[in-house]
Amino acid sequence: MTRGGTVTATVLVCDGITSEGVEPLVKLEGVELIFGKLDEITQPENIQGIMVRSATKITEDVLNQLPALQIIARAGVGVDNIDLNAATKRGVLVVNAPEGNTISTAEHTWAMMMALVRNIPQANQSVKQGEWNRKKYTGQELYQKTLGIVGMGRIGSELAKRAKSFSMNVLVFDPYFPKEKQKELSVTSVDLDTLIQQSDVITVHTPLTKDTHKLLNFDNLQYAKKGAFILNCARGGIIDEEALLHYLDNEHLSGCALDVFEQEPPVSRSLVDHPKVIVTPHIAASTVQAQKNVAYMASDEIRSHFLHQPLKHAVNFPSLSKDTYEKLIAYYDFSNLLGSFTTQFFKEPVSEISIGYGGSLSETDTSSLTRSFLCGFLKTRLDRPVNDVNSMVAAKEQGIVVGEKHGTDDHGYPNIIHVKVTGLNTTFTLSATLVKGFGGRIIKLNGYTVDFVPQGSLLYIEHRDTPGIIGKVGAFLGERNINIATMHVGRKSAGGEAMMVLTFDTQLPESTQKELRSIEDLLVCKPLDL
């Protein structure tokens, strides 16, 4: 808080963070810094801010011991050690520092790439063992080779810059990468299969989601260039480790570099001990500079909070009055769900998102709902965390214009949310409402009148409105002993295009989806998992 223009606050700094890392707070008049452990504090009721790395656990019990706490700052990206729900209910802001390790991770990836293609770790070990075998460790140049970057966030972009300085050709796969950025970085955007087939070196830099889990796998790695190299300094699980081992053993791949594993520390030694594999223990973000940067950024967020300035990296719901929080919390979660639904449905670059609010919502400040929608929409499109405060900035960085309207047509519903997303070639629209006692429902989808709950494992199908088509789909699934939980159908006109939304207890296998698409008169088949 402030008194007479001077901040008066006590901030606890934990987990070995030094005064050098919290320089923004050291310079802020009226802030008392306490360095130490949480359980050593004699007056926890005075703590208004707390800064941690990963060692200190902020649980609901801990929050109950800190009645004056306003903000928790995590010097790093992950917030697994913080109970976000409990903090949100208490109105405590949680912030992190997702950008402080970009250069560190990019440089580590580049170092791993150089070491990999020149056999540096193996040659080093050989010489230390008293050998001098120059021919055995003959390497390859990166000059005029093709680098394939999967995921073009900040780290991927930094790698593209470095690759150009080595006269490499750069292919990128990222369905959401803006064309303007492609021109700026002089890279070529291609689909994943093309990137795998044409790249000499492949490196992955996407978030780990259900869509990117085992993104590189047995099926597509077989088409990689013979002798290609693969790197993963992002998240374990993006590359199928069994597939990687298989293609290393049969000498289809020349080598790989791994800083991350699906299970850490890795239980299986097969990849770790493989002669064509070089490994590091998840240290891509671990440099002196990166550790200082994340601490500096986190402490700067605390400083901004106490000075009532905008935050860049809030992780949870912004601090609201109890009445406003209780009024909007259900819509907030529903808006996030609609964002997730939309981004899964509309997988192409986006230029504009317009959100309209009708009924009771038209009389409310809905900016938090718009930010929540953007969080759900962008979280799987970017390689960094997206939150309520930075979602608008993140959208702008992607070249997305965001608009918000009030007083739109409510179609007779007490509340309604209209979404319109404009892409390069097509437009997506939906309308949804929150019905008391029944939860959220989508009532219009791309011009079709529908009524279904966007939840669980769904399959959206567009088809020609021909007799028997619904029966064909039902029979196809029945023959495979797949039970349909619910079915919702709609059409625009008789004999024209129609749609159905099916829900299942579990998502359909990809092989079943492929077979289903072969049914005559089926035009679109989209799996959705919410």
N, C-alpha and C positions, 0 to 999 in steps of 0.2 A: 504494500500500500504506500501512499505518499502523504507526507505531512509538510505543508509549507513548501511544496515543490521538491522536497527531498525524499527519496525512497527510504523506507525503513523496513527491512526484511531480513530474516535469518535463513540462510541456505546451507543445507548439509551436503557436503561433497564426499562421496564414498568411492570405494574400489580403487584406491591408489591414484586417483586423478590429482595432478599437481596444480599449484597456483598458476603455472605457465599455461595450462590448458583452459583455465577459467578466467583468462585475462579480461574479457568484457565485464565480468562481475567484480573483479578486483578494482577496476577503474570506476565502478558505479558507486557514487556517494550514498551512504545510508544502508549499504548491504553488509551484513556480518556473515562471513564465511566460516563454517566449521568443518574441518577435515577429520574424518574418522569413520567409525562403524556405527550403524544404526542402533545397535543394542548397547552402545556406550554413551548415548546421549542422555544427559540428566534431566533435560527439560524438553521432551519431544513436543509438548503442547505449543512451543514457540516456533517450530519449524514451518516455514511457509513455502519453501522450495527444496527439492532434493534432486541431486544429480548422481546417476549411477552408470556403471558399465553393465556387465551381465551377472556379476557375482551376487549383488544384493537383490533379494527377492522382495518385491512390494506386493504383499498379499492383502486381502480384506482386513485381516487382523492387524497388520501393520498400519493400514490406513486409519483404522479406528483409534490408533494410538497417536495419530497426528491430526488433531481436530482443526488446526489452522492451515493445513497444507493446501496450496493452490495449484502447484505445478510440479510434475515429475519430468525430468529430462534424462533421456537415455543417450549416452555418448556412444552411438553406434546405430545400426539399422534395426536389428531385431528387438522386439519388446516382449519376448516370451516370459521374461522374469517379472512382468508387471501385470497385475489383474486389471485389465482394461475395463471390464464390466463394472467392477467395484469402484474404480476411479471415476468412471462416467456417472454412476449413480450419485457419487459424492460431489460431483461438479468439479473434479480435479482434472486439469488438463494434463495430457501426456504428449510429450514432444520427443522427436528423435533427430538423428543427423544422417540422413540417407545418402548425402552427396559427398561426404568427406573422404571416401575411399575410392572415388572414380579413377583417379590417376594411378593410385597404388595398384588397383586390380588390373588396369590396362597394361601397366609396365610389367607386372608379374606375368601376365599372359604372354606378352612379347618376349620376355626373358625365357619362359618355358618353350616358346616356339623356336627361338634361336638354339637353345640347348638341345631340343629334340631333333631338328634337321641336321645339326652338326655333331650329334653323338657326344656332346661334351661331358655329361655325367659318367657315361660308360668309359670314355677315354681317360677321364680323370682317375677313376677307380683302377683302371688297368695300369696306369703309370705308378700309382701309389703301391700297387702290388708287385712292382719291379719289372713290369713288361714294357716293351717299346714297339708296339705293333701299329705302325702308321697306316697300313693298307686296310686293316680291319675296321677302322673308324673313319673312313672317307665319308664325308657328308655331302649335303646338297646346298645350293644357293637358293635364296628367296627371290633373287633378281628375275623379274618377268614371270614369276610363278603366279598362280591364281589363288587368292585367299578368299574363302567363303565364310562370311560372318552371319551366323544365325541369331537374329535379335539386334536391332539397331537403336538401342538406348544410348545413354551417355558413354558407357564403356565401349560398346560396339563402334560408336562414332570416333572415339579416341583411337581405337585400333585401326580404323580405316585411314585416319590421318597418317599414322606411322607407316602403314603399308604403302601408301603413296610415296613416302620418302624413300622407300626401298625399291621403287619402280615395280611394284606388284600390281596386278589387275585385281580388282575387288568386286566380288559378287555378294549381294546381301539378300537374305530372306527375312522379311518382316511385313506381314500383310498390312500393317498400319503405318508404315514408314512414309512420310509425306514426300511428294515428288520434288518439292523445293529443296528438301534436304539431300535428296539423291544428286541433284545438280550441284549443290554446294560442295558436297564431298567427292564428287566425280566417281560415283559408284554405280553399279548396274543392279537393279532390282529384278530378281527372278523367283520362280517358285522353288520349293525345297528340293524337289527331285532334280531339277536342273543344276542347282547349286552343288548337290552331292556328286553329280556326274561330272561336273567340269572343274571342281576345285582340287588343287594340289594340297592345300591345307584347309581344314575346317575347324572353326572355333565357335562355341555356343555361348550366348550371353542373353538368355531369356529368363524370365521368372519361371519357377517350377510350379506348374498348374496341372490340372487333369489333361489339358490339351497338349502340354509340352512334356508330360511324363513319357519317357522312352520315345521322344520325338525322332531320335536316330536309333534305328532298330534293325533286326534281322532282315526285314523286307527291303528297306531302302539302302542300307549300307552295302548290300551286294552289288549295287550299281556304282559305288564309289570308284574313282580312278584307282587302278592297281598301283600300289606304292604311295597312296595318299597318307597324310598325317592328320590326326584328330586331337583337339584340345578341349578340356572342360575345366574352366576356372570360375564357373558360375554357380550351379547347384547340382548336387549329386542326384541322379535319377533322370536327367534330361537325355542322357545316352544310356541305352540298354547295355549294362556291363557284360552280360553273357554274350551278347552279339559282338561287342567290341573284342572280347577275348577270342571268340570264334574266328573273326576275320584277321586277327593278329596271328593266331596259330596257323591258319592256312596261307599266311603271307600275302593276303590280299591287301592289308594295310601295312605300311612300313613302321608305324609307331604311333604312340599316343602319349599325351602329357595330361596328368590329372592332379588338380589341387583339391578336388571334392569327390566324395563317394556317396552312394545312396545311403549307406550306413556308415557312420563315423564314430570311432575308428573302424576301418574295414575289418570284417570278420574273416572273409576269405582272403588268402594271400595270392590267389592266382594272378590277378592283375598287378598287385604291388611288386611281386617277385619276377614278373615277366621281363625278359631281357630287352624287349622293345618298348618298355613303358618307363617313363620317369614320373615321379610323384613328389608332392609336397603336402604337408599336413594342414590344409585349409588355411593358408597364410597369405592369400592374394591381397587381402586388405590390411595385412599386418606390417606396417612400416612405422617408423618413428613419426614421420610427418602425418600419416593418416590418423594415427592415434591422437596426435595433437589437434588435427583438423576437426575430428568428430567431437572432441571435448570442447573445442572453441565454438563450434556451431551450436552444440547443445546449450552451452552457457549463454551464448548470444540470444537464444530463444527465451531463456529465463529472463534475461535483461529486457527483452522486448515486452514480455508479459508484464513485468513490474512497471514499465514505462507506458503501458497501455498502447503499445504499437502492434501492428499486424504480425501474426506469426506465419512462418513459412512451412513448418513441418509438424503441425498438430496431428496426432494419430487418432484421437477419439473425438466424440461429439463435443462441439464447442460448449463452453460454460453458458448455461441458460437459467432463467428463473425456473422455480419448481413448476409453476403453472404452465409456462410455455413448454417446458420439457415434457410434461405429462400430456399436453395437447398434441404435440408433434411426434412423439417417440414412435408411435405405431406407423405413422406415415413415413417417418424417416427410414425405418427398416424396410418398408414396402418400396420406397423409392430406390433404395440400394438394390433390392431384388429386381426391380424393373430395369435398372441399369445393367445388371448381370444378364438378364434375359435378352435385352436388346443387343448387347455386344456379341453374344453367342449366335443370335439370329442373323445379325447384319455384319458379316465378316469382310469388311472392305474399308479402305480409308474413308474418313468422314470429314466433310467441310463445315457442316453446320448441325447444331442440335437445338431444337426449340421445344420448350416445355411450357404447357399452359395449365393453369389451375382454375377450376370452376367450383361452384357450390360454396360450402363453408371455407374451403381452402383459399378462395379468392379474397377473403378478408383477413388473411394471415400473412405474416412475413415468411415466405416459403424459400428464402435463399438457402437455408440449411437443407431443404429437401432437394433442391437443384444440385447442391454440392454432393449430397448423398448419392443421387442418381449418377453423377459423374464418377464418383468413387467406384461404384459397381461396374460402370461402363469401361473405365480405363484400367482397372487393377490388373487385368490379364493382358493388356495391350502394351504396358510399359515395363521396363526392367527395374523400376524403383517403386517404393511405396507411394500410394496415392491416398490422401486423406481429405477431410472436410475443408481444411484451409487451403491446401495447395492444389485441389482438384481443378479449380478455375484456371490457375496458372499453368497446370499441366496440360489442360485442354488447349489453351492459347499456344503453348509451345508446339503442340501437334497441328497447329493451323486450324483449329476448330472454333468457329464462332458460336457462342452459347447465348441463347435468348430466353427470356422468361416473360410470360404473359399472365394476366389475371382477368377474371370475369368472362372466361371462355364458355362456350355452350356446355351446360351440365347434363344434357340429355335426360333430365328428370331425376338424376342421382343427387343425394345430399352432398357428395364430394366427388371430384373427378380429376384425373391427371391425364393430359394429352401429351404425347411424345411424337415429335417428327424429327427424323434423322436423315440428312441429305448426304449422299455419297457421291462418288465420281460419276456413276451412271444411273443409279437407282435411288429411290426414296423409301424409307421405312416409317410406318406410322402405327401407333397403338393408343388405345384409351383404356384406362383402368380405374377402378373404384375400390374403396375399402368399406365393406358392409359389416356393420356391427353384429357380432356373433358368428359371422361367416368368413371373416378375413378378407384378404385382397383378391380381386378377380380382374382378369383382362376381359373387356367387353367388346373391344374392336381391335382387329389386327389386320393391317394392310388392306383396309376396306371391307373385310369380312366381319359380320356381326357374330360374336362368339360369347361364350361365358365359361371360363375355366380358371382354375387356380394355378398360377405359375409356381409350381413346387414339385420337387422330386425329379424323376426321370421321365422326360417327355419326348415325343416324336411328332414333329410338325410335317404334314404331308399336303402338298398341293396336287390336284389332279383334275382331269377333265370330268365334267359332270355327266358320266355315262352310267347306264343301268348296270348294277352288279359290282361296281368298283369297290364299294365298302365291303361287300361280301368277299371279294377276292382278297383284300387285305386281311380280313378276319380269318379266312380259311388258311391263308399262307402262314399266319402266326400260329393258328391252332395246330396245323400239321407239325409245327416245330415245338409244340407243347409250351408255347409262350402265352401267358395269360394277360389280357388287357384289363387294367384296373378301371379306367374310365375312357370314354370316347366323346369328343365334342366335334360337331360338324357344322359347316356353313358354306354358303355359296352366294355369288353376286347375282347370277341370273341362271335360269333353267338352261341346261345344255352347254353352259359356258365353263368357266373355271370354278372350282370348289376346293374346299380344304377340310382337313380333319386334324385334330390334336388328340393323340393317344398318350395315356400315362401308364407306366409299368412299375412294378415293385423294384426292379433294377434296370439299368440301361441295357438296350439291346447290344449284342456283340456286333462288332464292325462287319464281320462276315455276313451276318443276317441282314444288316442294313444294306449292304451291297446287293444281296439277292433281291431284297424288297424293291430296290430302285429299278430292277429289270421288269417289274410288272407293267404291262401296257397301260398307257394313259396316266401313269404317275409322272408328274413333272418335277416336283421338288420333294426331298426327304431330308429333314434337318433334325439331328438329335440335340436335345437340350438337357442340361443337368443342373438343377438348382437346389 
